[in-house]
């Protein structure tokens, strides 16, 4: 087992900087497209044998140091009893958004083994095959709430902020229900064999620091407290969260994921004693290879004082990225960080 990723999570000395890529099992790979061509996205998420196959693809093709379970952050929300649809070109849609207490009361806190057993089955299958650690994941409560309130993705989050400001009681009731659901879901992933857990807070960057502190952070903290007894490293990724860095450090996570909008060295200085993950702009993978190598070298150099560093993109890999560019990035990280450590 190559456990370099887990060592970096724990802030231990590693022979080189480990790398994995957000959305590494996905649309940029022709091998993934081939499988996806025969099933809908949700069917794929709910078929353990296919999830196993697509999770393993980037390990073999790119030589990354960790696998991330192939699934979607909205799977546990569907299990709460709401309808989830994926529309090509539009992303996820919840046809009946949650806008009042009666809507919320219809949602349950599902038993993860019972309602999302396919996810646990995928994890069990993966652990038999993998030679690198497996990351389980879920959406953070705030990000999940935005999908339920807006009825899908949003650019301005009008309905979410309207609820926060005009009906805070309903908003907090919803956050409590989602937090409970997500904590149970992640615990089930840990029990099934996940070796680290990542919490994706994709939309939390729309909040001011004080709103983050009031409406989102307490629920992340609660969830992470709940997960402490798993003993697993926990990564909290607050996308567009450079203004929320010091507050994010109080989340209880062992590692903070960083997007590309902040210099990783500056983030490390501000954080002190937390390991970091990141933070190459996903579009940098389009650079000529020599320039890509230089940029990766700069990030590795800027991150040299981190308690632990896991190299990653600052967000998911774009679907039109040439796979050989992603492979080159992985090779450069391994090569350059090895030179640094000797």
N, C-alpha and C positions, 0 to 999 in steps of 0.2 A: 504493500500500500504506500503510495506517495502521499505523505501527510504534511507536506510543506505548507499548504494552505492553512491547515489547522494550527500549525506552529506559529504562523504569522498572526492568526486570529488571537492567539494567546500571548503575543508579544515576545515569543521566544526567538532565538537566533536561527536563521535559515541559511541554506547554502546559496540560495538565489531568491529573487522576489517572485512569489507565485502569481499567476494571472488566470482569471476566468473572465468571461464577457457576458454582460447582461443581454438577455435574449439570444444567447449563443446557439440554442436549439431553435432554429426559426427560418424565416422566409428567405434569407439571403443564400441559404444552402440548397442547391438543386436536389440533393438527396432528401431534404425535408419536403420540398415542393412535390416530389414524386409521391410520397405517402399522403400528403395533404390533398393531392388531386383526387383521391378516391373517397374522402370523408369530409364532413363539415368540421369546422374548428372545434365545436363542442363535442362531437363524436370522438374526435381525436383525443381531447382531454379526458374523456371517460372510458377510453380503451387502454388498459394497462400495458398490453403487449406492444401497442403502437407508441405509447408514451415512452416505454423502455427504449425502443428503437431510436426515436428522435432525440431522447436525452443523451444517448451514447454517441450519436453522430459527431458532434463537435469535439468529443474527447479523442476520437480516432483521427478526425480530419485536422484539427487545429493543435492537438497536444496540450490542451489547457490543463490546469492543475486542480480543478474542481468541476463537478457536474452540478447543475441546478435542475431540480425536478421540472419536467415539462408539465405545465398546468396554466391556470390563469387566476389572477387575484379575485375574480368575481365568482368563482366556483362556490365558496361558502355562502355568498349572498343568495345565490339561487337556492341553496339548501335551506335557507331561512324561510322559503315558501313564496318567493317572488318569481316572475317569469323573466328569463334572460334570453335575449336573442343576439346573434351577431350578424350584422348586415355588411356584406362586402363593400368596402370603401367607406363605411360609416363607423365601423367598430361596434362596441357593445350597446345594446338598447334594452332598457327596462320599460316595457310598454305601460306599466302602472306605477309611476313614481310615488314615493312616500311623502305626503304633504300634510298629514294630520295624524292625531293620536289613534284614530280608528284604523287607518292604514297600517300604522306601526304595530298595533295590537294583533294584527293578522299574522305577523312574522313570528316564527319560533326561534329558540336557541337550539339548533339541531345537534343531535348526537353525531359527531364526525365519522365514527366508524359505520354507523348505520346509513347516513345520508351522503357521505363522500368516501365510502369504502374503497372506491376505485383508485383514489389518490394514495391511500395506505398500501394497497396492493402493488401499485407502481413502485413505491419506495422499497417494498420487500423484494420485488424482482430486481430492482437496480442494485441493491446492496449485494446481491449474489454475483453480479457481473462486474461491478466497478473496481478499478484499481486506484481511484482518486476519491476524495471525500465527496459526500452528497449534501447539497444545500437544499433544505426545504424552505418554503416561503409563504407569505400571505401579504395582503394589502394592509396598511395601517388603518385604524378606525376612521380617521378623518377622510382619507382618500376613498375608502369604501362608501362612506356616508354620501359623498358628493355624487357618486353614481346613482345611489338609490333616490336621492332628492331631485337631481337634475333629470333622471331618466336616461342617463348615458353620459357621454363626454360633454364638456362645456368649455367655452373660451372665457366666459366672464363669471360663471358661477353665481348668477343672480339669485336663483332659488335657494342655494345653500346659504349665502350670506343673509338673505332675507330671513330665513328661518333662524339663523344664529342671533340676529339682532331683534327680530320682532316676536319670536316664539322660542326663547332659549330653553324653556322647560322641555318642549318637544325635542329640540335638537339634542339636549343632554340625555334624554331618555333613549333616543336612537343610538347615540354614541355608546351608552352603557350596554345596550343589547348587542351591538356589533362587536364591542370589545370582548364580551363574554364568549360570543361565537368564535371569534378569531383566536382567542387564547386557547380554547378547547381544541380547535382545529390544528393549531401549531403543536400543542402537546401530543395530539394523536400522531402527527408527522414524526415527532421525536421518538415516540414509543415504537413506531413502525421501523425506525432506523435512520432517520435524517441525522446528519452529524454536525450541522450548523443551521441556523435559521435566519433568513433575511426578511425584514419588514419593509415593504415598499410604500413610501409616502409620496406618491407621484405628484399630488396636487397641493401639498401643504405649503408650497412656496407662494401661494396666493394670499397667505395670511401675514399680517403685521406681527412683530415679535409678541406684542401684548395679547393679540387674539390667539396666536399659537399657544401661549401660556394658559389661556383660559379655556379654549375650545378643543384643542388637539393633544397637546403634550401630556396632560394628566392621564389620558386614556392609553397612550403609548407606555407611559411609566407603569401603569397598572398591569398592562399586558406583560411587560417584561418582568415585573415582580412575580407574576403568576408563573412565568416560564423558568425562573431561577432554578427550581428543583430538577429541571431536565439536565442541568450541568453543561448545556451546549453553548458555544459562542453565538452571540446574537448581533447581527448587523442591522443598524437602522439607517435607511437611506431616505433622507429628506431632499427630494429633488428641488432645485432652485432655492436651496436652503442656506445660502452663505450668510444671510442676515440672522439665521436662527441657530448658528453653530454652537455658541456657548450654552444656549437653552437645550439644544439636542444632546449635548454632553450629559445633561442631567436625566436623560431618558433611562439610563441604566444599561444601555447597549455596550457591548465590549468593543465594537468596531463601528465607526461612522462612515457611511458611504458619502463620497463627495462628487458633485457634478463638476463640469469643466469651467464653471464661471468664477472659480476662485483659484488662486495659486495654491498648490498643495502644501508648499512650505509655509505660507502665511497661515493656512488652516491649522497646520501642526503646531505652530507657535501659539496660536490662540487656544488650542485644545489642551496642551500639556500631555496628559498621560493616557490618551485613548488611541488605539490602533486605528488606521484609516484605510479606506478602500477607494481607488480611483486613479486618475480622473481625466483621462484623455477624451477630448471632444470626439464623439463617434464619427463626425465627418472628416476628422484628420486621417482616417483610414484611406481617404482618397488622395492623399499627398503622394508624390513620387517617393519610392522606398527610402532613398537616402535622407530625404527631409523628415519622413515618418520616424526613421531611426533616431535622428537628432532630437526630435520632439519627445520621443519616449525616453531618451537619455536625460533630457532636462527634467522630466517628471521624476525619474528615479533619483536623480541628483538632489532635487528639491525635497524629496521624501526621505532623505538619508537619516534624518534625526527622529523619524517616527518611532513610536513604541513598537509598531508592527505595520507593515505595508503590504496590502494585497493590490496588485495592479488590476485595473479594470477601466472600462470606458466610463465617462461621466453620465451615461444613460444607455438605453438599449441600442444595439447595433442596427443600423438602418437597413431596410430590406433590399436595397439595391447595391449594397457594399459587395465588391468582388471578394469571394472567399479567400483568394490567394493573398489579398491585402491583410485580412484578419490573421491568416496563418503567419505572414511575415511579422506582424505586430507581436504575436506570441513568441516567435523565435527571437526577435530583438530584445524583448523583455528578459528572456532567459539568458541570452548571450551577454547583454550589457550588465545585468545585475550580478552575474557570476564574476565578471571582471572586477566589479566594485568590491565584492566580498573577499577577493584574494589580494 
